[in-house]
């Protein structure tokens, strides 16, 4: 198919001309949406519980299993490595088959992986533990994209999408807080840190029960309710597509890639800092691992109550670019304090600023990604690109910081400089996006309120859609392909870093 012809065909979204009574179905009521959000949040609670455990147990794992910082970084990076290999394919498949199916398969595999990890800690086998994390990653890959794909098929931007994201992320933060803060308590009281990971297995069984319930609920909704329409674009929101729409991945607008550039640095800073926060707290506050676990948990999850508020704020008042900038600046201030105020008071202030600033990131980033897309039908693939990028960057940063810590006599003096550089880059990109949203038509939707999106949105979105997919189609496609190629190079860089870590870490 010729590019110009393809562009004209994809200029307009899919619009339903059916009345809700023609096929005997009506849009899902508010109660159905709330039940869907609650069930997905239960799934998120369990998965975040498990994900916070390993980082909290860093010191214990290093001592009990006699591993170096580089080897521990390899353990954490193994999951990221699998994500970079398979996540994009998972996103494409999720767009095709639907989020509900992928969540079920993913959580079953995730539970198997968590059992293998728990067994590895029982027999004190580090290599077995890495293998278990790889299997666990296979399940996590399938579920990461699926739950947000489900949200995108139920809620359009400025009409519930950010609010549901905020609620789900808040529940996830509570799960992560409980899992991380109790990990060392369980290890101390039982006398065997393996019980921490067996507790995660039991939590995953709860997650599976919520997943199966959600699957049956989704089947019921698909049978009795019709799809929801985005009032601003007239696009019918879909859970799954009739075919693979690979060409739409190369139509992703430059605004989408701008948001990903911000996430590249901000998300990586937050995730890698969180991974090492417990051990950093041990060293800076001179406390045991249990107390340090509480400190680091508070730094990451104390602001959980702000997350749903931010979601509601974005849905009603917009200002996504402003929130991105505020998030970047807050993380940067936190990293400045970690670097230059390395006293107990300075570190405590850093943790406090981080607790607030980190709550601004996930909801605003994911909602900004959804807002910049022409087609909701490829949200799964778009989000998969974002997570693939983050995981590749995390591998590189984790391996580098692990090696720096080993070379610096287990000190964080050099490591925190890396955090500072990443945070500074996120500030620069965040401010550039904010400036662009105030001066360009293409980024303006990021700042729109709900009222603006419903009033000026239809005409404005149609205008910039035509400009990107018809008038300047060739140029924008080249930009998208170049950005995609850069992401693939970053992914290969993550693979190289992982292999280097595997070789040097296991032979150290």
Buried (B, 14 or more C-beta within 10 A) or exposed (E): EEEEEBBBEBBBBBEBEEEEEEEEBEEBEEEBBEBBBBBBBBBBBBBBBBBBBBBBBBBBBBEBBEBBBBBBBBBBBBBBBBBBBBBBEBBBBBBBBBBBBBBBBBBBBBBBBBBBBBBBBBEEBBEBBBBBBBBBBBBBBBBBBBBBBBBBBBBBBBBBBBBBBBBBBBBBBBBBBBBBBBBBBBBBEEEBBBBBBBBBBEBBEBBBBBBBBBBEBBEEBBEEBBBBBBBBBBBBBBBBBEEEBEBBBEBBBBBBBBBBBBBBBBBBBBBBBBBBBBBBBBBBBEBEBBBBBBBBBBBBBBBBEBBBBBBBBBBBBBBBBBBBBBBBBBBBBBBBBBBEBBEEEBBBBBBBBBBBBBBBBBBBBBBBBBBBBBBBBBBBBBBBBBBBBBBBBBBBBBBBBBBBBBEEEEEBEBBBBBBBEBBBBBBBBBBBBBEBBEEEEBBBBBBBBBEBBBEBBBEBBBEBBBBBBEEEBEEBBEBBEEBBEEBBEBBEBBBEBBEBBBEBBBEE
